[in-house]
Amino acid sequence: MDLPRLGFGTYGRTGPEGRDAILAALEIGYRHLDTAQTYDTEREVGEAVRLSGLPRDEVFVTTKVSEGNLGEGQVIPSLERSLEASGLDHVDLALIHWPARKGGPAPEVYLRQLSEAKARGLARQIGVSNFTIALIEEARSILGDGVILTNQVELNPWFRNRKLADHCMSRGIVVTCYEPLARGKVGADPVLQRIAARHRATPEQVALAWELAQGYAVIPTSRNPDRIAQNFAAQDLALSSDELAEIDTLDRGIRSIDPDWGPVWD
Ligand SMILES: NC(=O)c1ccc[n+]([C@@H]2O[C@H](COP(=O)([O-])OP(=O)(O)OC[C@H]3O[C@@H](n4cnc5c(N)ncnc54)[C@H](OP(=O)(O)O)[C@@H]3O)[C@@H](O)[C@H]2O)c1
């Protein structure tokens, strides 16, 4: 299955309330769920998939191997624990959540294990997250061309991340935007509000429509079924080329997720 371009993020969607939000997303029509070993939502994702009654092969499930599980002999057991937590027999996509910090395992060490996880059927496809251009090139030289499905990175109208996104696209790697709504703050943008009013839409829908129009995947989340549905409907919103160009000018260049142990960004 190709990566569905509209997915549902599950950060914060823990417990019965979180599971119900994930289930609501599936009922609304989302067919891509984004979890991670550190989110504590793998169980909720598995429960929601089963409760939805959807055939397993109609839902694309992504998980991410946490930075603490990248050492020799750690990646595959960590993915086995992920599958045990979710009760699923495979994920559709396994990502390296963050490159190892300085002094940690080399990309060769964890990417070979990720590739082996795919060969063993734990994950149908593999990819990365928070990788820079240099790390993407290193990963391509280790894994070969056409293996990395996506690089999941911070990207929204206020944080354009264009250099990295353009590089990924030029190498056939899908860009998946995390924080596609800048954690909900992008709705305050006056340009997005003005364009939204013209389309009888919301500024959040305009942000998502702009990201989708670039060919990126998006994984917004919400606890609220109305907003979950509203975000899903963004895929029906067509923006003009002038509107897309105007949104391109909103970049503030301020990264929101920037741990001190993270990579040297582009
Ligand atoms: N790979 C990584 O390192 C990484 C890092 C961060 C996130 N992620 C993934 O990306 C997903 C999305 O990122 P995110 O959750 O940080 O940020 P986000 O999706 O940009 O924003 C979520 C916030 O926006 C609000 N919101 C959602 N839809 C809205 C709407 N239509 N109108 C107004 N407010 C709305 C939500 O509040 P309510 O719940 O109150 O609606 C929530 O507080 C995560 O769930 C996770 O799966 C990955």
The ligand as a MOL file (V3000), in Angstrom:
LIG
                    3D

  0  0  0     0  0            999 V3000
M  V30 BEGIN CTAB
M  V30 COUNTS 48 52 0 0 0
M  V30 BEGIN ATOM
M  V30 1 N 8.4070 12.2510 14.0680 0
M  V30 2 C 8.3970 13.1200 15.0640 0
M  V30 3 O 9.4420 13.4140 15.6770 0
M  V30 4 C 7.0940 13.7710 15.4540 0
M  V30 5 C 7.0930 14.9110 16.2710 0
M  V30 6 C 5.8660 15.5020 16.6020 0
M  V30 7 C 4.6870 14.9510 16.1240 0
M  V30 8 N 4.7060 13.8230 15.3490 0 CHG=1
M  V30 9 C 3.4500 13.2220 14.8170 0
M  V30 10 O 2.7190 14.2630 14.1860 0
M  V30 11 C 1.3870 14.2930 14.7020 0
M  V30 12 C 0.8340 15.6970 14.6310 0
M  V30 13 O 1.6690 16.6110 15.3110 0
M  V30 14 P 1.1960 17.3810 16.6180 0
M  V30 15 O 0.1580 16.5740 17.2890 0
M  V30 16 O 2.3570 17.7150 17.4380 0 CHG=-1
M  V30 17 O 0.6260 18.7690 16.0660 0
M  V30 18 P -0.5570 19.2410 15.0840 0
M  V30 19 O -1.2670 18.0910 14.4670 0
M  V30 20 O 0.0630 20.2800 14.2390 0
M  V30 21 O -1.5460 19.9910 16.0700 0
M  V30 22 C -2.3360 19.3200 17.0100 0
M  V30 23 C -3.0410 20.3890 17.8560 0
M  V30 24 O -3.8520 21.1820 17.0250 0
M  V30 25 C -5.1920 21.2330 17.5220 0
M  V30 26 N -6.0800 21.0660 16.3500 0
M  V30 27 C -6.1560 19.9700 15.5360 0
M  V30 28 N -7.0400 20.1820 14.5430 0
M  V30 29 C -7.5230 21.4300 14.7140 0
M  V30 30 C -8.4600 22.2170 14.0050 0
M  V30 31 N -9.0700 21.7460 12.9070 0
M  V30 32 N -8.7360 23.4650 14.4630 0
M  V30 33 C -8.1160 23.9380 15.5750 0
M  V30 34 N -7.2040 23.2360 16.2920 0
M  V30 35 C -6.9170 21.9950 15.8660 0
M  V30 36 C -5.3110 20.0900 18.4900 0
M  V30 37 O -6.1140 20.4610 19.5960 0
M  V30 38 P -7.4410 19.5900 19.9640 0
M  V30 39 O -6.9770 18.2060 20.2860 0
M  V30 40 O -7.9830 20.2990 21.1440 0
M  V30 41 O -8.3140 19.6490 18.7450 0
M  V30 42 C -3.8870 19.8470 18.9450 0
M  V30 43 O -3.6110 20.6110 20.0970 0
M  V30 44 C 1.5480 13.7480 16.1320 0
M  V30 45 O 0.3160 13.3160 16.6640 0
M  V30 46 C 2.5270 12.6230 15.8790 0
M  V30 47 O 1.8440 11.4900 15.3670 0
M  V30 48 C 5.8960 13.2460 14.9870 0
M  V30 END ATOM
M  V30 BEGIN BOND
M  V30 1 1 1 2
M  V30 2 2 2 3
M  V30 3 1 2 4
M  V30 4 1 4 5
M  V30 5 2 4 48
M  V30 6 2 5 6
M  V30 7 1 6 7
M  V30 8 2 7 8
M  V30 9 1 8 9
M  V30 10 1 8 48
M  V30 11 1 9 10
M  V30 12 1 9 46
M  V30 13 1 10 11
M  V30 14 1 11 12
M  V30 15 1 11 44
M  V30 16 1 12 13
M  V30 17 1 13 14
M  V30 18 2 14 15
M  V30 19 1 14 16
M  V30 20 1 14 17
M  V30 21 1 17 18
M  V30 22 2 18 19
M  V30 23 1 18 20
M  V30 24 1 18 21
M  V30 25 1 21 22
M  V30 26 1 22 23
M  V30 27 1 23 24
M  V30 28 1 23 42
M  V30 29 1 24 25
M  V30 30 1 25 26
M  V30 31 1 25 36
M  V30 32 1 26 27
M  V30 33 1 26 35
M  V30 34 2 27 28
M  V30 35 1 28 29
M  V30 36 1 29 30
M  V30 37 2 29 35
M  V30 38 1 30 31
M  V30 39 2 30 32
M  V30 40 1 32 33
M  V30 41 2 33 34
M  V30 42 1 34 35
M  V30 43 1 36 37
M  V30 44 1 36 42
M  V30 45 1 37 38
M  V30 46 2 38 39
M  V30 47 1 38 40
M  V30 48 1 38 41
M  V30 49 1 42 43
M  V30 50 1 44 45
M  V30 51 1 44 46
M  V30 52 1 46 47
M  V30 END BOND
M  V30 END CTAB
M  END
